[in-house]
């Protein structure tokens, strides 16, 4: 007995399968991808002083100036001592010094 010869596949059947798979993909993306609102494009950063808030919204140059100042202050904080919260006893220590203290406290060997 010989094997039956394969039947030709209709192009309509191929198109229907493609449409169904596409529809499944679209529905899956709609259901499983969260719909988040777009982020505000011209919103000042949190904790920005009121006088800088208006200039932040003014021009890209002012935004760049603010970001440059922020990065400068962060670089200074990274290298200096100071109080973060005096009541809670939280201090700011330079990164290199903090690493030395951790090694001294916990030892250099794993």
Backbone as a printed PyTorch tensor [residue, N CA C, xyz], in Angstrom:
tensor([[[ 0.8180, -1.1670,  0.0000],
         [ 0.0000,  0.0000,  0.0000],
         [ 0.8720,  1.2450,  0.0000]],

        [[ 0.5190,  2.1870, -0.8100],
         [ 1.3030,  3.4180, -0.9230],
         [ 0.6750,  4.5200, -0.0820]],

        [[ 1.5180,  5.4200,  0.3180],
         [ 1.0510,  6.5600,  1.1280],
         [ 0.2110,  7.4830,  0.2560]],

        [[-0.8340,  8.0320,  0.8230],
         [-1.6590,  8.9440,  0.0210],
         [-0.8730, 10.1970, -0.3490]],

        [[-1.1390, 10.7290, -1.4810],
         [-0.4300, 11.9290, -1.9230],
         [-0.9680, 13.1430, -1.1450]],

        [[-0.0720, 14.0750, -0.7960],
         [-0.5070, 15.2370, -0.0200],
         [-1.4490, 16.1170, -0.8420]],

        [[-2.3840, 16.7100, -0.1350],
         [-3.3300, 17.6030, -0.8020],
         [-2.7300, 19.0040, -0.8560]],

        [[-2.9620, 19.7290, -1.8890],
         [-2.4350, 21.0950, -1.9520],
         [-3.1280, 21.9750, -0.9080]],

        [[-2.3680, 22.9490, -0.3960],
         [-2.8860, 23.8790,  0.6110],
         [-3.4040, 25.1110, -0.1030]],

        [[-4.5620, 25.5060,  0.2640],
         [-5.1910, 26.6630, -0.3430],
         [-4.5000, 27.9420,  0.1250]],

        [[-4.3260, 28.8980, -0.7700],
         [-3.7460, 30.1880, -0.3770],
         [-4.6850, 30.9290,  0.5660]],

        [[-5.9570, 30.6660,  0.4700],
         [-6.9250, 31.2680,  1.3870],
         [-6.6990, 30.7490,  2.8080]],

        [[-6.3810, 29.4680,  2.9550],
         [-6.1090, 28.8970,  4.2710],
         [-4.8370, 29.4960,  4.8680]],

        [[-3.8050, 29.6670,  4.0380],
         [-2.5560, 30.2740,  4.5020],
         [-2.8110, 31.7100,  4.9540]],

        [[-3.5650, 32.4810,  4.1890],
         [-3.8780, 33.8680,  4.5510],
         [-4.6880, 33.9040,  5.8350]],

        [[-5.6350, 32.9750,  6.0120],
         [-6.4540, 32.9430,  7.2200],
         [-5.6010, 32.6570,  8.4490]],

        [[-4.6680, 31.7330,  8.3460],
         [-3.7710, 31.4290,  9.4700],
         [-2.9180, 32.6550,  9.7990]],

        [[-2.4060, 33.3130,  8.8030],
         [-1.5970, 34.5170,  9.0190],
         [-2.4110, 35.6030,  9.7160]],

        [[-3.6430, 35.8160,  9.2630],
         [-4.5080, 36.8300,  9.8760],
         [-4.8080, 36.4760, 11.3290]],

        [[-5.0990, 35.2320, 11.5950],
         [-5.3940, 34.8140, 12.9700],
         [-4.1850, 34.9780, 13.8820]],

        [[-3.0050, 34.6100, 13.4090],
         [-1.7890, 34.7940, 14.2100],
         [-1.5140, 36.2820, 14.4580]],

        [[-1.7290, 37.0930, 13.4570],
         [-1.5330, 38.5360, 13.6230],
         [-2.5200, 39.1050, 14.6350]],

        [[-3.7580, 38.6890, 14.5450],
         [-4.7790, 39.1420, 15.4820],
         [-4.4340, 38.7070, 16.9070]],

        [[-3.9640, 37.4920, 17.0530],
         [-3.5320, 37.0050, 18.3620],
         [-2.3940, 37.8740, 18.9110]],

        [[-1.4330, 38.2110, 18.0700],
         [-0.3120, 39.0550, 18.5050],
         [-0.7710, 40.4340, 18.9420]],

        [[-1.6600, 41.0400, 18.1910],
         [-2.1550, 42.3780, 18.5380],
         [-2.9170, 42.3380, 19.8610]],

        [[-3.7690, 41.3550, 20.0290],
         [-4.5330, 41.2380, 21.2790],
         [-3.5890, 40.9810, 22.4570]],

        [[-2.6080, 40.1420, 22.2640],
         [-1.6500, 39.8570, 23.3280],
         [-0.8980, 41.1170, 23.7370]],

        [[-0.4580, 41.9060, 22.7730],
         [ 0.2570, 43.1430, 23.1070],
         [-0.6470, 44.1170, 23.8520]],

        [[-1.8890, 44.2130, 23.4400],
         [-2.8300, 45.1340, 24.0950],
         [-3.1110, 44.7190, 25.5360]],

        [[-3.1960, 43.4180, 25.7750],
         [-3.5630, 42.9380, 27.1060],
         [-2.3560, 42.9010, 28.0390]],

        [[-1.2170, 42.4360, 27.5740],
         [-0.0830, 42.2010, 28.4540],
         [ 0.9030, 43.3550, 28.5640]],

        [[ 0.9090, 44.2660, 27.6510],
         [ 1.7980, 45.4190, 27.7620],
         [ 1.0330, 46.5050, 28.5120]],

        [[ 1.5840, 46.9450, 29.6680],
         [ 0.8400, 47.9310, 30.4620],
         [ 0.6990, 49.2520, 29.7140]],

        [[-0.4590, 49.8390, 29.8580],
         [-0.7190, 51.1420, 29.2380],
         [-0.3510, 52.2300, 30.2250]],

        [[ 0.8260, 52.7530, 30.0760],
         [ 1.2950, 53.8210, 30.9530],
         [ 1.1350, 55.1510, 30.2390]],

        [[ 0.7890, 56.1930, 30.9990],
         [ 0.7280, 57.5040, 30.3620],
         [ 2.1360, 57.9650, 29.9760]],

        [[ 2.2050, 58.7390, 28.9570],
         [ 3.5010, 59.2550, 28.5120],
         [ 4.0710, 60.1740, 29.5910]],

        [[ 5.3950, 60.1470, 29.8150],
         [ 5.9740, 61.0100, 30.8310],
         [ 5.8380, 62.4760, 30.4260]],

        [[ 5.6710, 63.3470, 31.3940],
         [ 5.5710, 64.7690, 31.0600],
         [ 6.8820, 65.2540, 30.4460]],

        [[ 6.7770, 66.0180, 29.4050],
         [ 7.9590, 66.4360, 28.6650],
         [ 8.6500, 67.6620, 29.2530]],

        [[ 7.9030, 68.4620, 29.9630],
         [ 8.4870, 69.7170, 30.4260],
         [ 8.2080, 69.9120, 31.9100]],

        [[ 8.5020, 68.8890, 32.7070],
         [ 8.2500, 68.9490, 34.1310],
         [ 9.5730, 69.1080, 34.8670]],

        [[ 9.5920, 70.0180, 35.8320],
         [10.8020, 70.2580, 36.6040],
         [11.0860, 69.0540, 37.4970]],

        [[12.3560, 68.8010, 37.8120],
         [12.6920, 67.7080, 38.7190],
         [12.1210, 67.9780, 40.1070]],

        [[11.9820, 66.9190, 40.9030],
         [11.4950, 67.0790, 42.2740],
         [12.5030, 67.8840, 43.0960]],

        [[12.0090, 68.5530, 44.1170],
         [12.8200, 69.3150, 45.0680],
         [13.6160, 70.4380, 44.4100]],

        [[13.1400, 70.9690, 43.3370],
         [13.8130, 72.0710, 42.6610],
         [13.3260, 73.3690, 43.2910]],

        [[14.2460, 74.2690, 43.6900],
         [13.8060, 75.5430, 44.2590],
         [12.8860, 76.2850, 43.2910]],

        [[11.9570, 77.0590, 43.8490],
         [10.9310, 77.7270, 43.0420],
         [11.5530, 78.6520, 41.9910]],

        [[12.6270, 79.3680, 42.3440],
         [13.2290, 80.2860, 41.3650],
         [13.8460, 79.5450, 40.1790]],

        [[14.3430, 78.3340, 40.4240],
         [14.9040, 77.5510, 39.3200],
         [13.8320, 76.7960, 38.5460]],

        [[12.6780, 76.5710, 39.1730],
         [11.6380, 75.8020, 38.5060],
         [11.1660, 76.4900, 37.2360]],

        [[11.0030, 77.7990, 37.2950],
         [10.5500, 78.5270, 36.1100],
         [11.6280, 78.5520, 35.0330]],

        [[12.8790, 78.7100, 35.4490],
         [13.9380, 78.7390, 34.4460],
         [14.1460, 77.3430, 33.8490]],

        [[13.8560, 76.2950, 34.6230],
         [13.9640, 74.9420, 34.0930],
         [13.0330, 74.7750, 32.9050]],

        [[11.8510, 75.3330, 33.0060],
         [10.8830, 75.2040, 31.9370],
         [11.1820, 76.1470, 30.7700]],

        [[12.0630, 77.0860, 30.9790],
         [12.2610, 78.1370, 29.9880],
         [12.9570, 77.6340, 28.7190]],

        [[14.1670, 77.1360, 28.8490],
         [14.9420, 76.8010, 27.6610],
         [15.8030, 75.5630, 27.8950]],

        [[16.2220, 74.9150, 26.8430],
         [17.1590, 73.7990, 26.9870],
         [18.4950, 74.2280, 27.5880]],

        [[18.8980, 75.4680, 27.3540],
         [20.1520, 75.9720, 27.9230],
         [20.0670, 75.9920, 29.4430]],

        [[18.9230, 76.4250, 29.9730],
         [18.7530, 76.4560, 31.4240],
         [18.7070, 75.0320, 31.9880]],

        [[18.1200, 74.1200, 31.2540],
         [18.0980, 72.7270, 31.7050],
         [19.5220, 72.1770, 31.7860]],

        [[20.3110, 72.4780, 30.7770],
         [21.7020, 72.0300, 30.7600],
         [22.4800, 72.6460, 31.9120]],

        [[22.2550, 73.9330, 32.1760],
         [22.9390, 74.6000, 33.2830],
         [22.5530, 73.9640, 34.6160]],

        [[21.2820, 73.6620, 34.8020],
         [20.8430, 73.0290, 36.0440],
         [21.4870, 71.6580, 36.1960]],

        [[21.4920, 70.8590, 35.1320],
         [22.0670, 69.5200, 35.1910],
         [23.5680, 69.5830, 35.4730]],

        [[24.2550, 70.5400, 34.8880],
         [25.6800, 70.7100, 35.1400],
         [25.9270, 71.0370, 36.6080]],

        [[25.1330, 71.9450, 37.1580],
         [25.2660, 72.2960, 38.5750],
         [24.9630, 71.1110, 39.4770]],

        [[23.9460, 70.3490, 39.1350],
         [23.5900, 69.1790, 39.9220],
         [24.7290, 68.1630, 39.9260]],

        [[25.3080, 67.8990, 38.7730],
         [26.4220, 66.9480, 38.6940],
         [27.6430, 67.4540, 39.4620]],

        [[27.8790, 68.7680, 39.4280],
         [28.9950, 69.3430, 40.1890],
         [28.7730, 69.1480, 41.6900]],

        [[27.5470, 69.4200, 42.1690],
         [27.2410, 69.2450, 43.5950],
         [27.3720, 67.7810, 44.0030]],

        [[26.9380, 66.8690, 43.1370],
         [27.0610, 65.4470, 43.4550],
         [28.5240, 65.0150, 43.5160]],

        [[29.3540, 65.5380, 42.6300],
         [30.7870, 65.2170, 42.6480],
         [31.4320, 65.7340, 43.9260]],

        [[31.0150, 66.9340, 44.3750],
         [31.5400, 67.4870, 45.6240],
         [31.0970, 66.6400, 46.8140]],

        [[29.8450, 66.2090, 46.8140],
         [29.3430, 65.3800, 47.9020],
         [30.0730, 64.0460, 47.9680]],

        [[30.4330, 63.5230, 46.8140],
         [31.1120, 62.2330, 46.7580],
         [32.4760, 62.2870, 47.4340]],

        [[33.0550, 63.4750, 47.5160],
         [34.4110, 63.6190, 48.0460],
         [34.4630, 64.3380, 49.3880]],

        [[33.3260, 64.5590, 50.0550],
         [33.3500, 65.3580, 51.2810],
         [32.6230, 64.6610, 52.4240]],

        [[32.9140, 65.1340, 53.6420],
         [32.2280, 64.6800, 54.8450],
         [31.0760, 65.6320, 55.1210]],

        [[30.0620, 65.1390, 55.8060],
         [28.9560, 66.0060, 56.1820],
         [27.8220, 65.2100, 56.7970]],

        [[26.8530, 65.9370, 57.3230],
         [25.6690, 65.3150, 57.9120],
         [24.5850, 65.1550, 56.8620]],

        [[24.0000, 63.9810, 56.7980],
         [22.8200, 63.7580, 55.9720],
         [21.5930, 63.9920, 56.8320]],

        [[21.5830, 63.3900, 58.0400],
         [20.4980, 63.5770, 59.0120],
         [21.1190, 63.5180, 60.4020]],

        [[21.2880, 64.6890, 61.0080],
         [21.9640, 64.7770, 62.2980],
         [21.1690, 64.0470, 63.3870]],

        [[19.8490, 64.1770, 63.3850],
         [19.0230, 63.5320, 64.4160],
         [19.1330, 62.0150, 64.3480]],

        [[19.1770, 61.4720, 63.1500],
         [19.2610, 60.0260, 62.9830],
         [20.7000, 59.5240, 63.0560]],

        [[21.6760, 60.4340, 63.0610],
         [23.0760, 60.0440, 63.1260],
         [23.6240, 59.5230, 61.8120]],

        [[23.0670, 59.9910, 60.7040],
         [23.5110, 59.5440, 59.3850],
         [24.4890, 60.5720, 58.8250]],

        [[25.6850, 60.0980, 58.4880],
         [26.7170, 60.9920, 57.9740],
         [27.0690, 60.6370, 56.5410]],

        [[27.6930, 61.5990, 55.8930],
         [28.1700, 61.4220, 54.5220],
         [29.6850, 61.2780, 54.6030]],

        [[30.2100, 60.2310, 53.9840],
         [31.6400, 59.9500, 54.0300],
         [32.1150, 59.7720, 52.5980]],

        [[33.3260, 60.2540, 52.2680],
         [33.8360, 60.0120, 50.9120],
         [33.8720, 58.5130, 50.5950]],

        [[33.6760, 58.1880, 49.3480],
         [33.5660, 56.7940, 48.9270],
         [34.8300, 56.0100, 49.2740]],

        [[35.9960, 56.5680, 49.0150],
         [37.2510, 55.8560, 49.2900],
         [37.3780, 55.5590, 50.7800]],

        [[37.0210, 56.5260, 51.6270],
         [37.1040, 56.3300, 53.0790],
         [36.0880, 55.2800, 53.5340]],

        [[34.9040, 55.2980, 52.9650],
         [33.8880, 54.3170, 53.3220],
         [34.3680, 52.9040, 52.9800]],

        [[35.0250, 52.7490, 51.8320],
         [35.5460, 51.4330, 51.4620],
         [36.6240, 50.9840, 52.4410]],

        [[37.4830, 51.9060, 52.8780],
         [38.5100, 51.5620, 53.8630],
         [37.8750, 51.0900, 55.1680]],

        [[36.8460, 51.8010, 55.6280],
         [36.1750, 51.4250, 56.8740],
         [35.5000, 50.0620, 56.7760]],

        [[34.8910, 49.7720, 55.6320],
         [34.2430, 48.4730, 55.4440],
         [35.2720, 47.3560, 55.4510]],

        [[36.3910, 47.5660, 54.7750],
         [37.4420, 46.5410, 54.7450],
         [37.9870, 46.3340, 56.1450]],

        [[38.1840, 47.4240, 56.8850],
         [38.7120, 47.3110, 58.2490],
         [37.7190, 46.5570, 59.1480]],

        [[36.4150, 46.8640, 58.9890],
         [35.3970, 46.2490, 59.8520],
         [35.1560, 44.7820, 59.5110]],

        [[35.0810, 44.4520, 58.2440],
         [34.7190, 43.0920, 57.8510],
         [35.8940, 42.2720, 57.3440]],

        [[37.0500, 42.8690, 57.2490],
         [38.2120, 42.1440, 56.7860],
         [38.3120, 42.1460, 55.2630]],

        [[39.5100, 41.9870, 54.7670],
         [39.7360, 42.0480, 53.3300],
         [39.5220, 40.7190, 52.6320]],

        [[39.4430, 39.6150, 53.3750],
         [39.2830, 38.3000, 52.7550],
         [37.8170, 37.9070, 52.7260]],

        [[37.3680, 37.3190, 51.6380],
         [35.9680, 36.8790, 51.5650],
         [35.6700, 35.7010, 52.4520]]])
